[in-house]
Amino acid sequence: MLAAGALNELAHSLRRAPRSDILYGDEDQLSQEGLRQNPYFKPGWSPDLLYAFNYFGRLTLLRRELVAQVGGVDATMGAGVEWDLNLRACEKAGIVTRIPKVLCHRGGNGESERPAPASEAAADQRKALRNRWARAGIAANIETQPDGTQRSVWQLQAPPLVSIVIPTKDKADLLQVCLDGLLQGTDYPNKEIILVDTGSTEESTLAYYERLRAFPEVSIVHFGRKFNYSAACNFGAGFARGDLMLFLNNDVEIVTADWLQELVRFAQRPGVGVVGTQLRYPGGELQHGGVGVGVTLCGLMYHSDRNNGWGIFGSADHPRNWMAVMGACQMVVREAFERAGGFDEAYAVAFSDVALCLRVWRLGYRTAYAPHARLLHHEGATRGVVNPTADLQRFADDVRLLGIDEDPYLHPELDANQPIPSLRIGEARSPRESLQIDTRALGSMMLPSLTLDLQVERSSLEAAGLPREDVLWLPQPAYGVTDVWSAARWCLDLLRTCPEVVRRFPTALSEGPQGRFGAWIAGEGGVALGLSGSARSWIVQCLGERLGARARQAYLFDEDVKTRLPHGLLPMGQHALFRWFMREGRHVADLRLEEIWWLFHEAVERPAAELVRAYAFSPAWQALYPDGLTVFGRRAFAGWLAATYRVRDPWIDPACWPLDITPARQIRAAYWAREDWRLLHPCALDDQRHATALVEWLATPASAQPPDVVEWCAALDVQQVAAELVAPGLNVIGHFAYPSGLRVSIEALVEGAQGAGVQTSLRDLKTDRKDDPLHADFQGFEDFETTLIHVQPEPFFDKVYSRSDLFERLPRTYRIGYWYWEFDVIPDSWLSHIDEVDEIWVATEFVARGLRAKVSKPVHTIFPGVKLGSFDRRTRAHFGLETAPYTFLFTFHMMSVMERKNPLGLIRAFASAFKPEESVQLVLKTSFAERHPEQFKALKDAAASAGNVKIINEVYSPGDVLALMDVCDAYVSLHRSEGLGLTMAEAMLMGKPVIATDFSGNVDFMNESNSLPVRHEIVKLGKAIPPYEANFEWAQPSESHAAELMRRVYDDQAWAAELGEKGRASAEAALSLEVAGAKVAQRLNEIQALRRSKRSNCA
């Protein structure tokens, strides 16, 4: 049964780790009297424990999509059904999360994930595990152990060479016991033994060495330096030829012949980097069952355990994963050993074995514990048992620097003072608490840093002030790279843990998939790092996915944070901004940890680029230094920034800044920032002659510019720069990132203008957090004399500059408002914004008439042009649509007032035109329905009643919206009013027959020769429908006429196709971007001439 609060715990865990694919919690049993007993506390995600038994148990939560992906529940698996599902799911899962709380109480009927060996349930469990290995191409023999766990054994087909490295000094009797076991008592055929002699002097030892020369698999190398265990192991590893290296103490005794095969079987499991085994003293007492970090700093788990029974955390007799294993027997995969840099030789005697495991774990490998390879260990017979203080201090420091604040394989309810896992009672410390206290007490003093260092986990954890699991994911193994996000985790782990890679590729992420890092990963680097071909492809793909863009947008959208930390992505601000992201920003914007880390890595790679971007989105900086990115103002801006933020780094030098600003734009920005220039050259931007005079003057001492600026000006092509200074240009502010008709309109308008030779400077206006993450791509300033504000009068027109992160240029530009409206009468509330513009542009005469009736400012009709964007062709199945039926489409936005779009009227017309059994369907594509739940319910109810009506409520990319239109046969809109009718124009350009209300903006390009207009009558709204007033008038389309037209299109599809082609030809001639661009250029020339005529002092 579920524990009280179990669902709340699941909800809380999903909030903390929303990308989890699998979650599991602890469990216990209820006695017949209803008392809780026999708790089982579970470690964090431990693959090798899951290969021993279904430790997930109850309660386990799996993501529905994951279950479907792996084939669902196999009901034939009997008692092994849950384990089978969990094993299959874990092969595809990305993030597995442990909830360290009891979420389930089992009954007292003996049901267990560890059934008795001879039971039917055990046979089902063996089958589940056998199937798992079979999927990996391994024919495994599964043996149920007395404790109900399973042991997997298989014959190694091509045993890899194992290099056994044994540091030794004297004590020939101990060494002989060890080597006799290796040479005569081990059944592994492919091994070499490297004895690293660290200074033996005893005659018996030297004589034994002579006898060993008879064994070709044994070599003796002499380590002549002062004894250092780490250095001796590294020295021996230098002679090793095997892909697996086994570091073995000389006082170890082999007791079973197949021990080495068992270690190799574990080492060959994907993702394993280190393998250790159970070690016992000669008297049988348990010495080592794994190493727990946080149990007396790093304790030998189950030390001195004589019970060998199952406890609250399992036992020492089954496989599992630990953070580390003891170096007395430590098998290390060569790839992991080399990437970790071998043993840290700063450790003289102790802890280097555990430190190696921690570094290997940080690189994305795991440490496996294989107890069935158990050995005897005569601990301390060679060197004693005292651990040097310096080694202890270094280990405590390493734990902190690695950002390890808790051992994920332990449990917060264990008593940190007990090596045999025991329930924490009273004031007993948890492993996390104990680790924190011990590392501070035993380590050197480390002062908190206010600088974020992404390669030091301690730095990021201190900055966030949160536990590791809330800041970082578990290290991503290479074998688990199966999608973009696992690829991102692996890539970020590599850059965080491998300084040599960062030094070689300092701009790894910023260069994208075509950069040097991407090429290296795709080729030799990826192979050397153990990545499969598909994993390399995923990593290269993720380099091109702009993974930091959403996080950057979240920062730019939070006005308080951006105002307080305009330098947040520069080195001196990253610490504070990282803290905000981890504690607040990620939750507000629903960000993945990978997105945040990706953004900060990009920022660290290119601080100079971040400085330029910070200026572009900091109006306060722009106000202080309006020409701060130009050759004329950048020195002053850089000096102010250095003094304000105490920066001395090289990237503050403007010579380092990655700027792509033409000389003409730099001169224009400085011209508007300097009143003295404008007084001396008032007509500099009016014609070629005056522009030439300005450029030539700048190259003279009279301009009072520094020598390097004068030299720069003197080197310019004067005529070319002058021509660009007077060429027509347009600043454009609008919704470049908001998925809507407004975005399509502004993009078309800009493309048309650019095609007509108009220079543009573009700025995105922030709409809401659901904008596409493109805001930072639009960094244009008010370079030109005219600004087009393609933003509706409400609700953002009076906040255009602040929401665009743009300083409002002085002197003010000539401003044009580009406005849409769906009625021939504008709201009175618009009148308050009229004084903010000098003229108004609209898309259709329908809107123009309403404006001219109320405003005195010039109103011009300039259609934006329509061009079909690029899109990938899809099948109907891609959109969940049936393939056979003739398909009518209507697309609309729930934010655009559903009553005006009139989908309910369309459903009624469709239902009256067709019977349910006919092969025809109506598709309604909408989005943001969750913001209008009552209206959406009415829409769904109407669709369900009509039959053959499919509703798609998703935010599609512009390309996918067009792809949906492409797979449909006809387009129909029974709108009551439209300012433009963009979707109708797009459908016509696609050659679709279009049925639409014969009213409002669409009548500018639709008539009976190219489409099917629907009759209507004009009616008053009768009630206020915000933002529309009750006395406004719109069309009431005839549903019967619409039904008649839909019926005709369906019955005569060949005729409908011909009409669609006529519509295409008409739209291509009348709605082109070229026509629109020519109108924009013409009007800009008229504006320029008008303004020039007002400057009477130009002679």
Secondary structure by P-SEA (a helix, b strand, c coil): ccccaaaaaaaaaaaacccccbbbbbbbbbcccccccbbbbbccccaaaaaacccccccbbbbaaaaaaacccccccccaaaaaaaaaaaacccbbbbcccccbbbcccccccccccccaaaaaaaaaaaaaaaaaccbbbbbbccccbbbbbbccccccbbbbbbbbccaaaaaaaaaaaaacccccccbbbbbbccccccaaaaaaaaaacccccbbbbbbcccccaaaaaaaaaaaccccbbbbccccccccccaaaaaaaaaaacccccbbbbbbbcccccccccccccccccccccccccccccccccccccbbbbcccccccbbbbcaaaaaaaccccccccccaaaaaaaaaaaaacbbbbbbccbbbbbcccccccccccaaaaaaaaaaaaaaccccccccccccccccccccccccccccaaaaaaaaaaaaccccccccccccccaaaaaaaacccccccccccccccccccaaaaaaaaaaaaaccaaaaaacccccccccccaaaaaaacaaaaaacccaaaaaaaaaaaacccaaaaaaaaaacaaaaaacccccccccaaaaaaaaaccccccccccaaaaaaaaaaaaacaaaaaaaaaaacaaaaaacccccccccaaaaaaaaaaaacccccccccccccccccaaaaaaaaaaacaaaaaacccccccaaaaaaaaaaaacccccccaaaaaaaaacaaaaaaaaaacbbbbbbcccccccaaaaaaaaaaaaaaaacccbbbbbbbcccccccccccccccccccbbbcccccccccccccccccccccccccbbbbbccccccccccccccccccccbbbbccaaaaaaaaaccccbbbbbccbbbbcccccccccccccccccbbbbbbbbcccccccccaaaaaaaaaaacccccccbbbbbbccccccaaaaaaaaaaaaaaccbbbbbccccaaaaaaaaaacccccccccccccaaaaaaaaaaccbbbbccccccccccccccbbbbbbbbbccccccccccccbbbbbccaaaaaaaaaaaaacaaaaaaaaaaaaaaaaacccaaaaaaaaaaaaaaaaaaaaaaccccc
